[in-house]
Structures are given as C-alpha cells and as structure tokens.
Amino acid sequence: MDSVKDIFKIGIGPSSSHTMGPRRAALDFLKRAPQAVKFRVTLYGSLAATGKGHLTDKAVLDVLGAERTEIVWEPNTFLPFHPNGMKFEGLTDGGTTITAWEVYSIGGGFLSEGLGQTKVTPVAYPYTTMDGILKWYGETGRIFWEYVLEYEGQPVFDHLREVWAVMRDAVERGLEAEGVLPGGLGLQRKASAYFRRAEGMREGLRGRGLLFAYALAVSEENAAGTGLIVTAPTCGSAGVLPAVLYYLYKHHEVPEKRIIRALATAGLIGAIVKHNASISGAEVGCQGEIGVACAMAAAAVNQIFGGSPNQIEYAAEMGLEHHLGLTCDPVCGLVQIPCIERNAFAAARAMDANMYACLSDGRHNISFDKVVRTMLETGHDLPNLYKETSTGGLAKD
C-alpha cells in the first residue's frame, strides 16, 4: 500500500491529475531525454478534454520550455490503462524522435506506466483493508495513527507537520484574498466575505459558516493555481480536510500534536481507498475525490473527539457512502464549478458524519470496505462524459 506521504502531496493546483501529475512526468522525462533538442507531448482522453482549463499545458511547458515543446491534444483517444494518458517524445532539431515515454496521471499526483507500475513509496503494511486494520486493533489495542507510526516510522510524522503548516497557511491566505478567479468564468472569490458574515452570526450558526469559509479559502487558492496546497487526496478536494482541522484548531483549541495524529489517520483512509479502488475523478468520478476527502475528514474529526476505532470506521464509511455516484463534470474544465462549493458541503458533511458516529456504538450494517468496492464498481459503470471530460452533466453546453 502507498505511503501516507504520497497521499498528501504539497504543490500548486488546480488539479492533482491534470497539473501536478503532468508536471512530475515532465520533470521525469527531462532526465530521461538529456540529448533532446525539442519535445512533443501528446495528451489523451480526459487529460486532453479538460487540460486547458486545468492548466495541463502550462504545467508541462513550464518544465520543458514553451519555445521548444509542441502540445498535441487528443481528447477522443483513450489509451488502454487510464483516461489520463500522456506520451512524451524527445526530438532532434530536425524532428526525429530520439526517445518516447508513455505514462498515465492516475489521480492525486500519482504517475503510472501501466498495471502495477505506479511510481509511489510503497509501505509493507500487513493489512490493506479496513477490516484487516480493525483486526490489528483487536490484537494490539492500538488505533489508526499508531498503525501508521508502526509501519512508516517517525519520518512520516515530520512530513505531516509540514503538511499541516501548508494547509493552515492555505486557509489563512485564502481568507485574505479577494477578486476574480482565473479561467474566464468570472467567478468571484467568496471565502473572505463568508468569513466576515459568519463572524457576525449567532453562535449556533457561526460554526457552520466559518467551516464553509475555511473550505472555500483553500479551494479558491487551489483554483487560482498560484500558492501551495496539499492533495487530500486530490487538488480538487483539497479544501475539505484542512477546513475541518483548522476549525477544530482555532475554535476547539485542539493542539497540533493531535492534529498531526488525525492527519495520519486521514492519510491512512486515503491510502486504503487508493489501494483498493481509486481517487481519480477521471476514473471513478467525483465520488473518488470529494467522497474520499469527506471520509478522510470524518475519520480525522472522530478520532480527535475520542471516537473508538469502530466509530472512526463508521464516520469514514458514511462520508464516502453518501457521495456514491457523484459525477465529475467541471464547467469549462475548470476546478471551480461545482468543485469549490462541493468542498464546503463535504466539510460540513464530514462534521455531521462524525456526530452521527459519536452518538452510535460503532456498529452498523455497511462496512467501509464494502463502500470502497461499491464506489469502484459505480465509477466503472458511469459513462465517460460524467468522469472529468467536461462534456456532460453540469458542464454540458
């Protein structure tokens, strides 16, 4: 199973699969083709269909150089392994191909050369399902964050401290920013206004308003594509987990040490889903992004409030279950509509899942593992026009 460090990647958005992944691929190919004078990069399928809105070309050209790189768009051609396929070619001055590399951006900033060839930091976790980890808990008495510590060691917590610092900074930066987001939709940033209005609300409503503002702040920072954010598990869903953790940090005075442990649990949830299903909107729709982000946040919050492992599992299960079937249909291929609002609502739903699980004894009928399997099956059943292609649903002309 992948390291928690790989679930939480630090970088610039607006898309982990369409911006971070292609940028990483371009950096890798630059090392593979040192003799190349020119480059040709062909983008296929979903990567081509929404690449301009997601700044895929900019991510590649910033690395390889705009003056010597040709971008070829093939939105109607889907390579066999994944909808987000790319072909990099290193060329001579006369245009002859020296070397070529086919690679896929499979979500969350991850790259793969095909089945079983994902470029990750593997961890030898003995259990890679929720049921297995709960069995480990029954045998040892230790909980989720301790499972991460046991098999990844202290360095992963050093990374999580950096992750938390970037998340916190993204919230605070987003609350200060105003103006129109780039891309042509004329979408105004709302986080600052929501924050000011929420502060003036009575206590019963203030918390929910502030939570919305924090999620909007990070999502708008991601959409702007100018500052650092953290995949959680993707760029498009990067506002959910920071919003709930920042809210608890600021308004419940949860110390950083407990925030870091909650991040470890959230990362483990994301790693389980990626290992057994997908976190790619191009592969399974937005349920794999916002749904998984909600599950991660619900688990993190429930742990902070003292939930048992069974209650934490229940909270995560609800966070994902109630997003099943969610399509990925960004308007104009931008990570703005409906993506930004979805982050705010998913943050609120994560808090609700936590409360519901806290009131229970942790016993329930549908397991987290079953929901993960169902999400994968549902995603494969969704037509491609509802999976990040920007040709169906809300994105339809």
N, C-alpha and C positions, 0 to 999 in steps of 0.2 A: 504494500500500500504506500501511497505517496506520503512524503513528509508534510507535517503541518506547515512548515516553512514555505512549501510550494503552493499551498492553498492561499497563503497571504503574501502576494507579490506587491512590492512597492514600485510604483511607476506613474506614468502620465496616461490618462484616458484619451478618448472617451470609451474605448471598448477593449476588453482584455483579449478577445478573439480576433478583432479586426484591427487593433492598433498595437497593443503590447506584443502579441504573438508574431505578427509580421515584422515588427522592429527587431525582435530577438532573432528571427530567422535571417533577416538581412545582415545582422552583425555576425551570425554564424557563417553565412555564405561568403562574406567578405574575407574571412580567414581561410575558407576552402579554395578561393579563387584569387590568389595573390597576383597571378600573371594577367588577369583580365583587364582589358582597357575600357570595355563597355559592358553594360549589363542589360538583360531583358528579363522582366518579371511578369509572368502571366498569372492572373488571379482568376480563380474558377468559382462557379456556383454562388453560394451565399456571400462569399468573400468579395466577389465582384459585384453582386447585386446591390449591396449596401456599403461597399467600400469607400465610395466618395464621401458619403455622409459620416462615416466613421473615421475618416482621415487615414485610410489604409495607405493610399499613395504617398501621403506626406510622411508617414512613419518609415516607409521604405526609402523614399528619396532623401530623407534627412541622413540616412546611413550611407547609401550607395552614391549619392550625388545626383542632383536633378539634371545636370548638364551631360551626363554620360549614361543615363538609365532610361529605358523605354518601359512603360507600363502597358500591358495588354489586358483588356477586360473581356472575360468570357463568362457572363452570368448564366448562360444556358447550358454550359458544360459542367457536369458534375463528375469529379474523379471518384473512384470506387470506395475509398476508405471513409471519407468525411466530406461534408458540404463545403468546408473551408480549405480548399486545396490551393497550393501555390507551386509554381515552377520557376526556379531561379536559373538563369543561364549567364555564364561568364563568356564574353566575346572578345575576339581580336579587334583591331582597329577596322578591319575590313568586314566585320560582322560574322565571322566564323565562330561557331560555338567551341569553346575550349573545355568547359565542364558544365554539367547541369545537375540540378538537385530538386527533387520533388518532396514537398513537405506539407504538413497539414497543421493548421492552428485550431486546436480542438476545444478551446474554451479555457477561461481562467489564466490565459497567457501561456498555456502548455503547448508544446510542439510535439508532433509525432511523424515518423517516417512511414508509418503503417501499423498494422496489427502487432501489438507487443513491442513497439519501438518508440514509446513515448520517452521524451527527454525529461526525466524527473530525478529527484533524490529519493531513491527507494529506502524504505524502512522495514526491517524484518519484524513487523507486528505479528504476533502469533494468531490474532483474531482480526478479521477484516469486515465483520458484520456486527451490528448492534447486539444481536443475540449472543454472539461469541464474547463480546466485551462485558456484557452483563453476567455471563458465566464466570469470567475472570474476576469480576467484582464479588460474586458469590464465594469464590475460592479464596480471595485475598482480603476482602473488606475494603479495598482501595477503589477510588472513584475515577472518573474520566480523565481529569487533568493529571492524575498520578500515573495513569496508563501511558499518557504521552511522555511524561518525565522518565518513566521506567525504560522506554524503548527508544527515545530520542535524546535523552540526557539534558543537562543544563543549557547547552548552547541554544536549543530551540527557544528557551525562555528569554535568552538575551535577544534573540530575533523578535520575539513577541513584544518586548519592551520598546523596540524601535517601531514596530507596527503600531502600537498604541500611541506613541508620540506623533506619528504621521496622521493617524486617524483623528486625534484630538486637534492637531493643527488644521486639518482639512475642515473640520466643523467650524472652528473659530474664524478661519479665513473666509469660509462661505457665508458666515453670518454678517461679515463686514462688507462683502462685495455686493454691488448693485449694477444695473444695466441690462443690456440685451445679450442673450447667449448667441454665439456664432452659429452660422449654418443656414440662415435665410428664413427661418420660421418666425422671427421677430418675437421669440419667447423671452419675456422679462424674468429676471431672477426674482424669486419670491421669499427666500429664506429670511432676509433681513426684515421685511415687512411682517412676516408671520411671527418672528421672534418678538418684535415690538408689540404687536397686538396681543400675543399670548401673555406677555408680562402684565398686561392690564386686565386680564380676565380674573374672575373669582377662582378660588383655589381648586374647586372641583374640575374646572375646565383647563386651568393653566398648564397642568402637566401634559395633557394630550397635545395642546397647542405647541408647547416647547419641543416635544418629541417630533412633531411634524417639521418644525423649523430646523432641527438638527439633521434630520434625514434629507430635507431639501438642500441644506447647505452643502453637504458632501456630494450629493447627486449633481448639483449645479456646478460645483468645482470640477467634477468629472466631465460633465458635458462641455465645459469651457475648454478642456484639454490643455490647461496651462500650468496646473500645480500638481504636486504629488498626492496620490490617493492609494488606497490598498484594495486589491481584489478580495472580495469577501462574499461569495467565492469569485465573483467576476467584477469588472468595472461597472457594468450596467446595474448591478445590485449592490454597489459599494457603499450606499448610504444607510442600509438597514442596521447592520451590526454596530457601526460607530454611533448611530443615533441612540440606541438603547443603552449602550455602555456609557456614553457621555452624559446621558440623562441621569443614570444612577451615580456616576462620579460627581456630578455637580449638585444634584438635588437630594441624594440619599447618602452623600459623603462616603461612598464605597472606596476604600483605599486601593491604590494602584496594584498592590500585590494580589488582591482578589480579582481585579480586572484582568490581570495577566493570566491568572488561572482560568478565568472564564473564557478568555481568548483561546487557550489551549483546548478546552472542551469544544468550543465552536469550530475550531480548525479540524478537530477530530471528526465532527459531524460532517463537515465538508469533504474530508478525505474518504469517509465511508461511502458517501454518495458518488463521488467521482470514481472510486474503485469499482463499485457495483452497478453504476448507471452512467450518468453524465451531468455535467454542469454547463453544457454548451447550448445556448439558445438556438444555434443553427441546427443542432441535432435533435433536441427534445422540446424546444420552445422555451418560453419564459418561466415555466414551472421549474426548469433546471437552474435558473438564475435567481429570480425573486423568491421562488418557493424554497430553494435550498438556503438562501440568505435568511429567510424567516425562520426556518428550522434551526439554523446555527444560532441566531439571536435568541430564540425562545429557550434553547438549551442553556445558553450562557446566563441569561437572566434568572432562570430557575435555579441554577447552581448557586448564584450569588445570594438568592433568597433562601438558601438552605434546603432545596429540594433533594430528595433521595435520588439515586441513580434511576430508579423506575419512574419517578416523576419527571426527571430530566428527559428521559427517553420519550415519555408521553408528550411533553411540551414540544419536543422536536418533531414528533410524529404529526401532531396537529398543525404545526407550522407548515409542513410540507403537504399534508393531505388536503388542506383547504386551499391549496393553489394548484391542485391537479388539473391538467388540461389547459392551463394558462398559455395563451399563444404569444409569440414574439412577432409583433407587427409594427415596428417603429415607423412613424411618419417621416417620409423623405430619407429613411435610413439613418436618421439622427438619434442619438441616445438621449432623447428629450421627451417626446410624446409617444406613448404614455409612460415612459420609463421613470421619469422623475417623480411623478405622483405615486407610482407603484411602490417606490422605495418608502415613501412616507406612510402609506397604508400598511405595508408589510411590517414596518417597525411597530405600528400600533397593534397589528395582529399578533406579533411576537409577544408583546406585553400581555395581551389577552390570553394567549395560549399558556403563558406562564401562570397567570392567575387561575385559569381553569385546572391546570395540572396540580397547583398548590392545594386547591380545595379537595382534590381526589386523594385516594390512597395509592395511586400509581398504576392500578390495574385497569386494563382496557382491552378491547377486542381486536383492534387492528395494530399490528406491530410496525415499528419504524421500518424494518427490513422489507415488510410486505409493501408498504407505501413506496419505498425506493424502487422495488421491482415494478410496481404498477406505473410509476412515473416513467420509467424507461419504455414500457410497453405502450403507454399512452403517447409518448413522444414519437415513437416509431410509427404509430397509427396516424399522427397528424399529417395532413398534406404539407408539402414543402412551402406553399405560399403562406403558411402560418408559422414558419420557422425562420425568422430573421431575413426573409427575402425581400421584404418591403413591397410585396405585390398583392397582399391580401389583407383582410381584416380592416383595422383602423387605417392602414397605410394605403388602402385601395383608393384610386382616384375618384 
